[in-house]
Amino acid sequence: TEGWKAEGNGRLALRLNIPMRAKHKMKIAGAFQFRGNTVAPHPALPALEQAHGRIEFTESSVRARDVEATALGGPVSITADTRDKATAVITARGRVDTGKLKNTSAQPEWAQHVRGSTDWRAVITAHGRTADVVFESDLKGLAVYLPPPLLKPANDRLPVRVERQVLGSTRDRINLAVGDIVGMSFVREMNGATGATGAIPRGVVRFGG
């Protein structure tokens, strides 16, 4: 959660067990209940507004159920579980509604080229301070106003998959697939201290199936 910003109130319940002769074996268990909060995970990601739910945690795990919020003009449902002591898996399911994004500060640049609403799913696999991300949608219900072959009426499906894989402290790989129209994969150099992206040393673009 480094770099996250949050606004709002909540209720924290916390239990500590600290052995006097073995403080390194400290046990922590707690829960955080919140309602009406705003969470901004990253400047490049949409803010979660009117977030509410309950998060339970220990010194080695986190669990979230029935966490709901609003993002990209539509509802979002979030769950989280710890796979092992070093890995947390966060799953989000939501719906984009461009009609509610129009003429608002939350409207991303790509929303100017689409109209309608569609479902999406994202899985974030966090390893310490880094995270792999997979985003998927079939874009059904969303009309795309881009030059052919990306031009699409709302009723058609066009599967889109965006994947980010962490390759180390200073590199990641971005994979993008848009149906059988185009696919690309490229490696990015990153600043290990700030996370800012820099040069792209290599990449591949593929057209057609």
N, C-alpha and C positions, 0 to 999 in steps of 0.2 A: 504493500500500500504506500510505498515511498512515492512522493510526488502527488498523491491524491489530495483533493480539496473537498471539504464537506461543510454544509451549513445546516443547522437544525438542532433539535434536542432529542434526547433519548434517556432510557433508564438502564443503568448498568448494575448487574448483580455479579459479585466477585467473591470467590472463595480461595484462600491461600493455605497451603500446608507446607511449612518450612521446618524441616528437622534441624534441631539445634546443632547436632554433631555431623550433619551431612547436608549442608545448605545447597550443594549442587544437585540434590535430589528433590528440589522444591517442586511442588505440584500446584497447578493453577487450573481452576475451572470457573467459567463464567458465562454470562449471556447478556446480550445487548439488544434491547427492544427500542425501536425507533418508528416515528411516523411523521410524514410531511417533510422529510429531509431532501436536500439537494446534494448530489455527489458528482464530482467531476474527476474521473480517474486519470485523464490525460488531456492536454490541450487539443490533441488531434482526434479525440473521441467525444461523442455527444454526451452531454450531461444527463444524469438520471435525476428527474424531478419528481416531487411528491413521492419519494421512496418510503416504503414502510415494510416492516417485517421483523424477524428475530434471527440473530446470529449467535450460535453457541460455540464456545471455544475452550480448549485446554492448552497446556504448554506445548503440545505436539499436534493439534488437530483443529480444524474449523468445520462447522456444519451450518448450512443455511437452508431453510425451507420457507416457501410461501413469501419470498421477498418480491414485492411488486413495485413498479415505478412507471414513469412515462418518459419516453425518449423518441426522438425523430417523429413526433406527432402522434405516437401510438403507445399502447400498453406494452410493458416488458415484464416477464416473469423470470426470476433468477433462483437457481439452486447452487449450492457449493458443498463439496465434500473433500476430505483429505484422503488421497490415495495411499500415501505413506508419509513418513515424518518430514519429507522434503518436497512433497508435491501436493498441490491443491488444484482441484478441477472445478471450474465455475462454468455453468451452462446457462445461457440466456436465450430466451425465445421472445420474439416481439413482432411488431407490425409497424411498418413505415406508412405514414399517411401524409402525403405531400400537401394536401389541402390545408392541413393544420400547421404546416411549416411555412406556408407562403407569407412573405413580408414580415417574417420574424427574425430576430437576431440569431435564432438557432438553425436557420436554414443553411445547410451546406451548399457548396458551389454546384455539386452534381445535381441537386434537386431542381435546378433551373431547366434541366433537360428531360425531366420525367414528370409524369402526372398519374395520380391514382394511389393505390395502396397495395402492399404485398407483405407476406410473412417472411421472417428471417430467423436464422438460428446461429448462435456463436458459441464456441467452446474455447475457454481460456485455460491453459494448463500452466500453472505458475510453479517455477522452480526457484525458490528463494526470491531474489529481486528481479528475475527475468521471467518471461512468459512466452509460450507459443500460443498462437491464436489462429482459429479457423472460423471463417464466416461463410455461410451458405444461404442462397435464396434461389427460387425458381422464377422470381419476378412476375409471377402470374398476378394480374390485376394492376400492373404498372405499365403504362405506355411510355416508351422510350423514344425521344425525339433527337436522334443522332443520325448522321449519314448512314446509308446502307453499307454493310449488311447488319448494322446494329440497330436500325430503325425497327421498332416492334410495337404492334397494337397491344392493348391491355390484356386481351383474352389469351394471347399466346404465352407459352412458357419459354424461358431462356435461362437455363441453369447457370448461376454464377458462383464461383468458389474462390475465395481469397485466403491465402494461408501465409502466416509468418512463422518462420522457424529460427530460433536462436542458435547461432553457430559458435558463439563464444562471447566474451565480454565486449568485443569491438566489432562483431559482424553478425548480420542476420541474412536470411534468404526470404524473398517474397515470391510466392507462386500465385498466378492469376489465371483462371480459366473461364471463358465466356462461351458456354455451349461448345459446339464444334467449329466456332468462328475463329477464335484466336486464343492462344495460350502464351504465357510468358513466365520466365523465371529469371531472377537476377539477385546478385549478392550485393549488399550494401555495407559500406564501412560506417561505423558509428563512433562517436566520442564516448569513451567508457565512463567519463565523469558526468557528462550532461545528457547523454542519450541522443544528442543531435545527430542526424544523418549527414553523410558527406559523399565521398566518391562511390561510384558503382564500378568495381573493377571488372566485372563480367556479367553477361546476361544472354538469354536466348529468347527469341520471339518466334512463335509458330502460327501459321495461318492455315485454316482448314482442319479437317479431322485427321 
